[in-house]
Each structure stands twice: as structure tokens, then as C-alpha cells.
Amino acid sequence: MDQDRKEKVRERLGKIAEYSIGLTLLSKGWEEAEHLDRFPVRVVFIFLAAVFVIVGTTFHHLLENKVKNSAGLFHILEGVVEIMCASILLEKGKHWIPAFLAFIGLYYLSQGLVQFLTYDDNRASSHPLPGDRGR
């Protein structure tokens, strides 16, 4: 396969992963909606984050033109939400899945901070992150 085709396949797989995260957040928000009276901020945050991820993935190219380092912002948000979901599952007495989600959340959070806080010319000279293709 040529380089352009590989890049398109990689981009499609990335979009599938982003949509999966958004749909997972929607389902987690729906599951947590029964606790709206006890944890309103958490439930609303999860729903808003899900909508943000889905809309952001759909209109990624438009947002990239208007918001600098939008990919980093998305990864920061996804990391925070993954960590929040891990804490919810930890409250329910589960142990292995929350540890995995917290690890994934910390990875996304750190990747997002690097993407968001570095400029394009500095990012190119630093160690490239997986999923960071010069955005």
C-alpha cells in the first residue's frame, strides 16, 4: 500500500475509535442518569463530554481550522472522562476494569497535554506520540 492509503486507513480507524469513545460515554451517562439527584455534575459532565467527542469527531476538520491544537483538547477531555468512569466503577466495587480505565485515562490526558501545550514546530522535534501525525 502506498503512504496516502495507509494514512487514510489510519485516519478512519482513529475516527472509529473516537466514535466508540463517544458512544461508550453516552451509554455510561445513560447508566448514571439514575443517580442524577446525588451526582448531577458528574452525570451532566459525562453527557456533555460524549456530545463533545461525537460532534468534535464529526466536524474535526472545521474545528481544526478554528481551534489551534483541537486534537490535544479532545485527548485531555477523553482522559478526564476515562478517569471519572474508572472512579465510578471503583465505587461499585470493581477493581480490574477501573485500573485499566485509569491507565488509559492517564495516557490520553498526558498525550493531550503534550499536544495542547506544544507548538507544531516544537512537537515535530520532540518524541512523536502514537496517534500524533503532525496535527
BAMIPA-678453 format. One record per residue: residue number from 1; residue in one letter; x, y, z of N, C-alpha, C, O, CB in turn. Coordinates in steps of 0.05 Angstrom, whole numbers, plus 5000, padded with zeros to 4 digits. Glycine has a CB too. Example, Ala and Ser with C-alpha at 12.3 -4.5 7.8 and 13.67 -1.06 7.14 Angstrom:
% BAMIPA-678453
resi resn n.u n.v n.w ca.u ca.v ca.w c.u c.v c.w o.u o.v o.w cb.u cb.v cb.w
1 a 5264 4886 5156 5246 4910 5156 5264 4934 5156 5285 4934 5169 5226 4911 5181
2 s 5257 4955 5142 5273 4979 5143 5258 5001 5157 5268 5023 5161 5282 4988 5114
This chain:
% BAMIPA-678453
resi resn n.u n.v n.w ca.u ca.v ca.w c.u c.v c.w o.u o.v o.w cb.u cb.v cb.w
1 m 5017 4976 5000 5000 5000 5000 5018 5025 5000 5039 5025 5012 4981 5000 5024
2 d 5008 5045 4987 5023 5070 4986 5018 5086 5012 4999 5079 5027 5017 5086 4962
3 q 5033 5106 5016 5032 5122 5041 5005 5136 5045 4995 5137 5067 5055 5142 5042
4 d 4994 5147 5023 4968 5160 5026 4946 5142 5034 4929 5149 5051 4961 5174 4999
5 r 4946 5118 5023 4926 5098 5031 4928 5089 5060 4908 5086 5074 4928 5073 5012
6 k 4953 5086 5069 4958 5078 5097 4948 5101 5115 4936 5095 5136 4987 5073 5102
7 e 4953 5125 5107 4945 5148 5124 4914 5149 5125 4903 5155 5147 4956 5174 5112
8 k 4900 5144 5103 4871 5145 5103 4859 5123 5121 4840 5127 5135 4860 5142 5074
9 v 4871 5099 5119 4862 5077 5136 4867 5083 5165 4849 5078 5182 4877 5050 5128
10 r 4890 5094 5171 4896 5102 5199 4876 5123 5209 4868 5122 5232 4925 5112 5201
11 e 4870 5142 5192 4851 5163 5200 4823 5152 5204 4809 5160 5223 4850 5185 5178
12 r 4814 5134 5187 4788 5121 5191 4787 5105 5217 4767 5106 5232 4781 5103 5167
13 l 4808 5090 5222 4809 5074 5247 4809 5093 5272 4797 5087 5292 4834 5056 5248
14 g 4822 5115 5269 4822 5135 5291 4794 5146 5296 4785 5150 5318 4841 5158 5285
15 k 4779 5152 5274 4752 5162 5276 4734 5141 5289 4717 5147 5305 4741 5170 5249
16 i 4737 5115 5281 4721 5094 5293 4727 5093 5323 4708 5089 5339 4728 5067 5280
17 a 4752 5095 5331 4758 5095 5360 4746 5119 5374 4735 5116 5396 4789 5095 5364
18 e 4747 5142 5362 4735 5166 5374 4705 5163 5377 4693 5170 5398 4742 5191 5358
19 y 4691 5154 5356 4662 5149 5358 4656 5128 5379 4636 5131 5393 4651 5141 5330
20 s 4672 5108 5381 4668 5087 5402 4670 5099 5429 4654 5093 5447 4688 5065 5399
21 i 4689 5117 5434 4691 5130 5460 4666 5147 5465 4656 5146 5487 4717 5148 5461
22 g 4657 5162 5445 4634 5178 5448 4609 5162 5455 4593 5169 5472 4629 5195 5423
23 l 4605 5140 5440 4582 5123 5446 4584 5109 5473 4564 5106 5487 4579 5102 5424
24 t 4608 5101 5481 4612 5090 5507 4605 5110 5529 4593 5103 5549 4641 5080 5511
25 l 4613 5135 5525 4607 5156 5544 4576 5161 5545 4565 5165 5567 4621 5182 5537
26 l 4563 5160 5522 4534 5163 5523 4521 5141 5539 4503 5146 5555 4523 5163 5494
27 s 4530 5116 5534 4518 5094 5549 4524 5096 5579 4507 5089 5596 4528 5067 5538
28 k 4549 5105 5586 4556 5108 5614 4539 5131 5627 4530 5129 5650 4586 5114 5617
29 g 4535 5152 5612 4518 5174 5621 4489 5165 5626 4476 5172 5645 4518 5197 5602
30 w 4479 5149 5607 4452 5138 5610 4450 5120 5634 4430 5121 5649 4444 5123 5584
31 e 4471 5104 5639 4471 5086 5662 4472 5102 5688 4460 5095 5708 4495 5067 5661
32 e 4487 5124 5688 4490 5141 5712 4467 5161 5716 4465 5174 5736 4516 5156 5711
33 a 4449 5163 5696 4427 5182 5698 4408 5176 5722 4395 5194 5732 4411 5181 5672
34 e 4408 5151 5730 4391 5145 5754 4402 5157 5779 4387 5159 5799 4389 5114 5757
35 h 4427 5165 5779 4439 5178 5802 4441 5209 5799 4458 5222 5811 4467 5167 5807
36 l 4424 5220 5782 4425 5248 5776 4420 5265 5801 4431 5287 5804 4404 5255 5754
37 d 4403 5255 5819 4397 5271 5843 4421 5272 5862 4424 5291 5876 4373 5259 5857
38 r 4438 5251 5862 4461 5250 5880 4486 5263 5868 4502 5276 5881 4467 5222 5888
39 f 4490 5258 5842 4514 5267 5828 4507 5282 5802 4514 5273 5780 4533 5244 5821
40 p 4494 5305 5804 4485 5319 5779 4508 5329 5762 4506 5327 5737 4467 5342 5786
41 v 4529 5339 5774 4551 5349 5759 4565 5327 5743 4572 5330 5719 4572 5363 5777
42 r 4569 5304 5756 4582 5282 5743 4566 5272 5719 4577 5267 5698 4587 5259 5763
43 v 4540 5268 5723 4523 5258 5702 4522 5277 5678 4525 5269 5655 4494 5253 5712
44 v 4518 5303 5684 4517 5323 5662 4544 5325 5648 4545 5328 5624 4509 5351 5674
45 f 4566 5324 5663 4592 5325 5651 4597 5302 5632 4607 5306 5610 4614 5324 5672
46 i 4589 5278 5639 4592 5254 5622 4576 5258 5596 4586 5252 5574 4584 5228 5636
47 f 4551 5266 5599 4535 5271 5575 4546 5292 5557 4548 5289 5532 4506 5278 5583
48 l 4555 5315 5568 4566 5336 5552 4593 5327 5539 4598 5335 5516 4571 5361 5570
49 a 4608 5312 5553 4633 5302 5542 4628 5283 5519 4642 5284 5498 4650 5288 5563
50 a 4608 5266 5521 4601 5248 5500 4592 5264 5475 4600 5258 5453 4578 5229 5508
51 v 4575 5284 5479 4566 5300 5456 4590 5315 5444 4592 5317 5419 4544 5320 5465
52 f 4607 5325 5460 4631 5340 5451 4649 5322 5434 4659 5330 5413 4647 5351 5475
53 v 4653 5297 5443 4671 5279 5429 4658 5271 5402 4672 5270 5381 4676 5253 5446
54 i 4632 5265 5402 4619 5257 5377 4618 5280 5357 4624 5276 5334 4590 5247 5383
55 v 4610 5304 5366 4609 5327 5348 4637 5335 5339 4641 5342 5316 4595 5351 5362
56 g 4656 5334 5357 4683 5340 5350 4695 5321 5330 4710 5330 5312 4700 5341 5375
57 t 4688 5296 5332 4698 5276 5313 4685 5281 5286 4698 5278 5265 4693 5247 5322
58 t 4659 5287 5286 4645 5291 5261 4655 5316 5247 4659 5316 5222 4615 5294 5266
59 f 4659 5338 5261 4668 5363 5249 4697 5370 5255 4704 5393 5260 4650 5386 5259
60 h 4714 5349 5256 4742 5352 5263 4756 5373 5246 4771 5390 5256 4756 5326 5262
61 h 4752 5371 5220 4767 5389 5202 4758 5418 5205 4775 5436 5203 4763 5380 5173
62 l 4733 5423 5211 4724 5450 5215 4735 5461 5241 4744 5484 5243 4693 5451 5216
63 l 4735 5445 5262 4746 5453 5288 4776 5458 5287 4787 5476 5300 4739 5433 5309
64 e 4790 5442 5271 4819 5444 5270 4827 5471 5258 4848 5482 5265 4830 5421 5253
65 n 4810 5481 5240 4816 5507 5228 4811 5530 5247 4824 5551 5245 4799 5511 5203
66 k 4792 5527 5265 4784 5549 5284 4798 5547 5311 4804 5568 5322 4754 5548 5288
67 v 4803 5523 5321 4815 5520 5347 4843 5507 5344 4845 5484 5334 4797 5502 5366
68 k 4863 5521 5352 4890 5510 5350 4893 5488 5370 4884 5490 5393 4912 5532 5354
69 n 4906 5466 5362 4911 5443 5379 4886 5430 5389 4884 5422 5412 4928 5451 5403
70 s 4866 5428 5372 4840 5416 5380 4843 5386 5386 4829 5376 5403 4819 5420 5357
71 a 4861 5373 5373 4866 5344 5380 4875 5341 5409 4866 5322 5422 4887 5332 5360
72 g 4892 5359 5418 4900 5357 5446 4878 5362 5465 4876 5349 5486 4922 5378 5451
73 l 4860 5381 5458 4837 5387 5475 4819 5362 5477 4809 5356 5499 4821 5410 5464
74 f 4815 5348 5455 4798 5324 5455 4811 5303 5473 4797 5289 5488 4794 5314 5427
75 h 4837 5299 5470 4850 5278 5486 4850 5285 5516 4847 5267 5532 4879 5274 5477
76 i 4852 5310 5523 4851 5318 5551 4823 5311 5562 4820 5299 5583 4856 5348 5554
77 l 4802 5319 5547 4775 5313 5556 4770 5283 5558 4758 5274 5578 4755 5326 5536
78 e 4779 5268 5538 4775 5239 5539 4789 5227 5563 4779 5208 5576 4785 5226 5513
79 g 4813 5236 5569 4828 5226 5592 4814 5231 5618 4812 5214 5636 4855 5238 5593
80 v 4804 5256 5621 4789 5263 5646 4764 5245 5649 4758 5236 5671 4782 5293 5646
81 v 4750 5241 5627 4725 5226 5629 4732 5196 5634 4717 5183 5649 4709 5228 5602
82 e 4753 5186 5622 4760 5158 5628 4767 5154 5657 4760 5134 5670 4784 5149 5610
83 i 4782 5173 5669 4789 5172 5697 4763 5174 5714 4761 5160 5734 4808 5194 5705
84 m 4745 5191 5706 4719 5194 5721 4703 5167 5719 4692 5159 5739 4703 5217 5709
85 c 4703 5155 5696 4689 5129 5693 4702 5108 5711 4689 5090 5722 4688 5120 5664
86 a 4729 5109 5712 4743 5090 5729 4735 5094 5759 4731 5074 5773 4773 5093 5726
87 s 4732 5119 5767 4724 5124 5795 4696 5114 5800 4690 5105 5822 4727 5153 5802
88 i 4678 5117 5780 4651 5107 5783 4651 5077 5787 4637 5066 5805 4633 5115 5759
89 l 4666 5063 5770 4667 5034 5773 4680 5025 5798 4673 5004 5810 4681 5022 5749
90 l 4700 5040 5808 4713 5034 5833 4693 5036 5856 4694 5020 5875 4738 5052 5837
91 e 4676 5056 5855 4655 5059 5876 4636 5035 5876 4625 5028 5897 4639 5085 5871
92 k 4633 5023 5853 4614 5000 5851 4628 4974 5859 4615 4953 5858 4603 4997 5823
93 g 4653 4975 5867 4667 4951 5878 4683 4935 5857 4693 4914 5863 4647 4933 5890
94 k 4685 4945 5833 4701 4932 5813 4730 4941 5816 4735 4963 5826 4690 4938 5784
95 h 4749 4924 5808 4777 4932 5812 4794 4931 5787 4810 4950 5783 4789 4913 5832
96 w 4792 4911 5770 4809 4909 5747 4802 4928 5725 4820 4941 5714 4809 4881 5736
97 i 4777 4931 5719 4769 4949 5697 4775 4978 5705 4785 4993 5688 4739 4946 5691
98 p 4770 4987 5729 4777 5015 5736 4807 5020 5734 4815 5042 5726 4768 5021 5764
99 a 4823 5001 5741 4852 5005 5739 4860 5008 5710 4876 5025 5703 4867 4981 5751
100 f 4848 4992 5692 4854 4994 5664 4844 5021 5653 4859 5035 5638 4841 4971 5648
101 l 4820 5029 5660 4809 5054 5650 4825 5078 5661 4829 5098 5647 4779 5057 5659
102 a 4834 5076 5686 4850 5098 5697 4877 5100 5682 4886 5122 5676 4855 5094 5727
103 f 4889 5077 5675 4913 5078 5659 4909 5090 5632 4924 5107 5623 4924 5049 5656
104 i 4887 5082 5618 4881 5093 5592 4875 5123 5595 4884 5139 5578 4856 5079 5579
105 g 4861 5131 5616 4855 5159 5620 4880 5176 5625 4882 5198 5614 4836 5162 5644
106 l 4898 5165 5641 4924 5180 5645 4940 5182 5619 4953 5202 5615 4940 5166 5667
107 y 4939 5161 5603 4953 5162 5577 4941 5184 5559 4956 5200 5549 4952 5134 5563
108 y 4915 5183 5557 4902 5204 5540 4906 5232 5551 4911 5251 5536 4872 5198 5538
109 l 4905 5235 5577 4909 5261 5590 4937 5271 5584 4941 5294 5577 4904 5259 5620
110 s 4957 5254 5588 4985 5263 5583 4990 5268 5554 5003 5288 5547 5005 5242 5593
111 q 4979 5252 5536 4982 5256 5508 4968 5283 5500 4979 5298 5484 4970 5233 5491
112 g 4945 5288 5510 4930 5312 5504 4945 5337 5514 4945 5357 5501 4903 5311 5516
113 l 4956 5335 5538 4971 5358 5549 4995 5365 5532 5001 5388 5527 4980 5353 5578
114 v 5009 5344 5523 5032 5349 5506 5023 5361 5479 5036 5380 5470 5048 5323 5501
115 q 5002 5350 5468 4992 5361 5442 4982 5389 5445 4986 5406 5428 4970 5343 5431
116 f 4968 5395 5467 4955 5421 5471 4975 5443 5478 4972 5465 5469 4934 5419 5492
117 l 4995 5436 5493 5014 5456 5504 5039 5461 5486 5053 5480 5491 5022 5449 5531
118 t 5043 5443 5467 5066 5448 5450 5058 5459 5423 5035 5455 5414 5082 5421 5445
119 y 5075 5474 5411 5070 5485 5385 5079 5465 5364 5095 5447 5369 5086 5512 5381
120 d 5068 5468 5340 5073 5449 5319 5103 5445 5313 5112 5422 5309 5059 5457 5293
121 d 5118 5467 5312 5147 5464 5306 5162 5450 5329 5181 5435 5324 5159 5492 5301
122 n 5154 5454 5354 5167 5441 5376 5159 5411 5377 5175 5394 5384 5160 5454 5403
123 r 5134 5405 5371 5124 5378 5372 5138 5361 5351 5143 5337 5356 5094 5377 5367
124 a 5145 5372 5328 5158 5357 5307 5186 5348 5316 5196 5327 5309 5160 5373 5281
125 s 5199 5365 5332 5226 5358 5341 5226 5341 5367 5247 5329 5373 5242 5383 5347
126 s 5204 5340 5381 5203 5323 5405 5196 5294 5397 5192 5288 5374 5182 5334 5425
127 h 5195 5277 5417 5188 5249 5412 5160 5247 5403 5142 5256 5417 5193 5232 5437
128 p 5154 5236 5379 5127 5235 5369 5109 5216 5385 5118 5194 5392 5127 5227 5340
129 l 5085 5224 5390 5066 5207 5405 5051 5190 5385 5046 5198 5363 5047 5224 5421
130 p 5043 5166 5393 5026 5149 5376 5000 5164 5371 4988 5175 5390 5020 5121 5389
131 g 4991 5165 5347 4967 5179 5340 4971 5208 5334 4952 5221 5325 4947 5177 5363
132 d 4995 5219 5338 5001 5246 5332 5015 5247 5305 5039 5241 5303 5018 5260 5354
133 r 5001 5254 5284 5012 5254 5257 5016 5282 5247 5008 5289 5225 4994 5238 5239
134 g 5029 5299 5263 5036 5326 5255 5012 5345 5256 5013 5365 5242 5046 5325 5227
135 r 4992 5339 5272 4969 5357 5274 4976 5382 5288 4959 5400 5291 4946 5344 5288
